[in-house]
């Protein structure tokens, strides 16, 4: 399109931020100039459009101590078309600020003079820019680089301008391509970071802006900024510790003779650094770092930079002098204290002593605030680049964890949130977690939980959650009293989820379960489950309840105030399998089983009606725990027609193993105290179904164990004993299992075989022979092994007595008892090598303690086995 087609230009002014001039009695009005070139053909679509950021400076030359602020503000708003009337109050505040600011002014002159529109690109060098505006421009980057080669105040000023540019994400790509500016910044940081906190903060903050984008992490690596940041952090932490120690020595030396003053100053410096807020006008320049609620990955900091850009020029020299005076002044004071010129005067003047200590303490607090700004931006940069696992490992080797743990002693909330977040990220690696354990990081966390800052508490809880996977750290958390504090956060919606996860980890330890009974956790947890409006319970909350229900005292608290009835009613209403599992654990405690008497029919009725297998297996488990003399199980089985369902379930392959196993446990419970029920099982051929199941599941130790226990309960009744011996093959299978590798199975088999031997003489002789073979097989195996060794060493030895009988050959003995283990009942239970799981302690383990009593009286009640969880 030709230039002659352009017919007219349309300009538009858009007002922006109003701010005071840093050094003159003037108001800076920021605005945008939008210009568009239109042709004759298409008025709606401009041929060319452009936008520029501009400023207008309104000089108030008549401003003095007697000026009427309100009248002057109205005059400015009326005469400047860039300021809307709604901004009148802002103009009044700025004029009031300029009026009370101590700067040199020229008296006299006209009332108001408006400067012409200036673009940022009109600035040629930075000195001219400073006279007109302190807002940095990417076009002046060469001038900013030149400042980095000047004296220290100029280097601070130059780094501040570059930081303004870096805080705008639109400039990062162009800065990345400018090798000169990056090289100059890294060089200045490497050479001068010890000289000024402001200089270090500005440069590290500039590289932090790059670190918020993964694409620019190569810049950080190329100039080794990460390593420099760790050096800066290490130095600053040591310097602060040294200054604090020097101050403590000064306090002890000067206040040793005045106990009252010493008492008033004896508070820990770390506990008071950030407790007292200074007035805004006394605070050093702030460095606005993005909040940690979301780690910044994109965005624009240009608006945030406006709060520092307007006053950067006038405050840089002041900040530099303040920055050095904090440390140097404090050091000089501390050094002078050792000279002793005025020591005697100080000792004689307690008020002067107190004033000196207060002055030094205030200087250290101010220095600590500025130092924490530097620490925060340095740690944040390292956190961003730690996305690379290789860089994270390098940081670990340079003791980043030790620095983070040391910095936990600070009081700045934003810094603590960042540090705890960094530790949380590192704690997922085992080596890092072990190092935190050595540094006693757990002992530093309770103080953070007492904070009123919710973000800090949330970050701390997440760190505790990661550390709670370690059993030793969990035990230490309990020892330092962390459990009651965590339970207080259960009712806080923001922290509820993570706290429940931590408490679940605590509940894994049996000793800790008992501690829960001394808190309000169990009643609160039960009420939360009952008041839940959703059909399904919160998985973390119910998991905690399941674990706690295994403890008798916790289970008792769950049943208090009629809560058990409400839990069972809710469980049946929503068919919640996880809550039924918790109820099953409650029913495992003998003292609480009577609480379930009113609900036995509901559980039995559910067996034939429920299609949810997870819910069904828990209902059967509850019935398996109901070992109560008051229950008539034969009536329950017949009333709810459970015999056909049981026989169908016991057919191999018809149901899941969990349902089958709990069904077998339920059958043992039915036969324990009810002889009529045992006869019913025999007549209904349930015993034959169990024998077929035993054949199919002979490699499943848990299944075999529970089936054999059912045989034991049936054999103890005289009315069903003859049926077991003469009508079934159970004695033969019990003889085979007598040589099983699992000691618990062997114990139950021996018990059953002794009952059979006392009842039937024919089986008694066979059982005696098999036990004889089993007993001698161990000795013969040893003899044959010795003979084999002798043959190898001395040749064949003739045996005058001939070979052993066929039934005692090693092949036969190996076949019936491959383990070669001792039949000593004191051995530990072992799971077969082909078994996919190990079994917990079973309740029949106590049966054999009263075996002698049973021999003398066959009607003696046998102690039931422990339930299978």
Protein Blocks (a to p, Z undefined) as FASTA:
>chain_A
ZZklpmbdcdddddddddddfkbccdddddddddddddfklmmlcfbdcddddddddddf
kbcfkbcfklmmmmmmmmmmkbcfklmmmmmmmmmmmmmpccdddeedjfbdcdddddfk
lpmblmlmmmmoccdcfklmmmmmmmmmmcfklmmmmmmmmmmmmmpmklmmmmmmmmml
mmmmmmmmmmmmmmpmklmmmmmmmmmmmmmpmklmmmmmmnommmmmmmmmmmmmmmmm
mmmmmmmmmmmmmmmmmmklmmmmmpcfklmmmmpccdfklpccddddddfkbccfbdcf
klmmmmmmmmmmmmmmmmmmmmmmmmmmmmmmmmmmmnommmmmmmmmmklmmmmmmmmm
mmmmmmmmmmmmmmmmmmmmmmmmmmpmklmmmmmmnommmmmmmmmmpmbfklmmmmmm
mmmmmmmpmklmmmmmmnommmmmmmmmmpcbfklmmmmmmmmmmmmmpmklmmmmmmno
pmmmmmmmmmpmklmmmmmmmmmmmmmpmklmmmmmmpcklmmmmmmmmmpmbfbdcfkl
mmmmmmmmmpmklmmmmmgghlmmmmmmmmmmnopaklmmmmmmmmmpmklmmmmmmmmm
mmmmmmmmpmblklmmmmmmmmmmmccfkbcfklmmmmnopmmmmmmmmpghkacfklmm
mmmmmmmmmmmmmmklmmmmmmnommmmmmmmmmmmmmmmklmmmmmmmmmmmmmpmklm
mmmmmmpcklmmmmmmmmgfblklmmmmmmmmmmmmmmmmmlmmmmmmmmmmmmmmmmmm
mmmmmmmmmmmmnopaddfkopadfklcfklmmmmomnopafbfkbccdddfkbcbdcdd
dfklmmmmmmmmmmmpmkbccddddddZZ
